[in-house]
Amino acid sequence: GAVRDIIEGALERAEAMVLDKREQLDALVASLLDKETLDATEVMAILGPRPEDPYRTPTEPANGVPESVVTVPEVEVEVQPGD
């Protein structure tokens, strides 16, 4: 049915991405084995910027920078009793 088609299509796209990016994934694995932990900047240095994603949610940055390196200004909120 329709759900199976969606899932199979997603699987095909995922397999194609893994094959297409195999060298970068191998480099990522090697770095993780060496360091165990990588920050977003190190991952982006290996994989490159995030490609445009037609399924991106509005809360995700459109510039390909992961949220972990996006600076958000702090906002002070005052809560009144009964709110």
ABEGO torsion letter per residue (X at the ends): XAAAAAAAAAAAAAAAAAAAAAAAAAAAAAAAAAAGBBBAAAAAAAAEBBBBBAABBAABBAAGBBAAABBBBBBBBBBBBGX
